[in-house]
Amino acid sequence: MIKDDLFVLLDGGEYTKDQDILFRLKPNRSFSWGYGVEHHTGEAGWRTGSEKIDDTDKNNMKIIVVGDSCTFGLGVPYDKTYGAVLEKKLNEGNTQKTKVYNFGVPGFTSFQCRKVLEKVVPFLKPMVVVCYIGANDGVQTMEYSDKEYYDNINTNAKSFVHRSLKYSNIFKLLQAKRYKNKMSLLERNIEHLPEGTDWFKLALPDLIAGLEQKGIKLDKKVFNKSRVSVAEFKRNLLSMEELAKKHNATFIYISNIWNDGDNLHYRKDYLSVDYLDTKRELEKYKTEDVFIDTVHPSAKGHHIIAEMLFELIFKNNNFLTSLPPDPSVAQNR
C-alpha cells in the first residue's frame, strides 16, 4: 500500500491519525526508537508526566510546553526534559506548586502546536506557554503541506473520496509509479551527500545551498514543498502568542537549533517573533555535550534550557532576543 508521504515519515507503529491535529502518539505505549531510552505515553497519549490534564486544583500555577521531539525529550529520560527540570526548579522551596504540562510530540510542526494550544490553553489557563518548534516545519515533503492535509483531506466527504481512490487498483498503480520515481530521485541525491548527512540536514535550505556551492546538485523536483511555509509559520506563532495573551499568559518562543558537529545554527528564515536565545548559552559547551544528534538536546542541553526559562520567568534576566522590525532583515540574520 502506498501511503501519504507525511505518514510514511511518521510510520513506526506509535502514531495514530487525529482529525484535529492530523496525527498524535498512541496512548499507553513504550518505545525507544534506537536512543536507548524508554519513552512512555500516558492514557491521553502525551509523554508520561503530563497524561492527566487537570484544571480542578486552582491553587497550582500551570505552565504549558509544546513542540516537537525536542520538547518531548527524545533520547533523554522524562525527568531530564526541560519541562520536568523547570517544574522541579519552580517547586523547590515554594509552597505554591507549579505543574508543567508537556505537549511535545515527535514530528509536530507549528501547525499541530497551534491546534493543541487552541484546545488546552482556555481549559488550563496557564501563566506561561513555551513553544519550542521549527525542526519539522521547514522539512520538505513530496505531496502536501500540513495545512493542505487538514484542509483538503481531513473533511469527511473528501476523506471518503480520497480513501476510495487510494485503495483502488488503478490509483495504487499510478501512485506507485509516481512514488517510485520520486524516491529514485531522492536516493540518487542522497548517494552524493557527504557521509553522515541525515534527512534533517538534507531538508534544510541553508545546507542545500551550501552543498550546491560545493558542486553537489540536488534535484528541486523532490523538494518542492515545506510542511509549513515560512509565512504560515509566522502566522502560527503570532496566533499562539495572541491566544496566550488573551488568557493572560506569557508566550515564550524557542527557535529550533541544529548543529553540524562543530557549530550551532538557527534556521534563519524561521526566526519570526522574539525568541529565547538558547544558542548563545548552548554554544558555550561542546556540541556533543549538549546535543545527542543534529537537532535533539541532551540531558545537559535540556537542563540549560530549563535554567534559562527559570531565569526568564522569575528573575526577569534579559534572555529574550528581539528581531529587527524589517522581516527581510530577520531572514538574513
JOURPE-V771868 format. One line per field, one symbol per residue. ss: DSSP state (~ for helix, > for strand, _ for the rest). Layout:
ss = ???
//
This chain:
ss = ____~~~~~~____>>>>___>>>>____>>_______>>>_____>_____________>>>>>>>_~~~~_____~~~_~~~~~~~~~~______>>>>>>>_____~~~~~~~~~~~~~~~___>>>>>>______>>____~~~~~~~~__~~~~~~~~~~~__~~~~~~~~~~~~~~~~~~~~~~~_______~~~~__~~~~~~~~~___________>>___~~~~~~~~~~~~~~~~~___>>>>>>_>>>____>>>_~~~____>>__~~~~____~~~~>_____>_~~~~~~~~~~~~~~~~~____>>_____~~~~~__
//
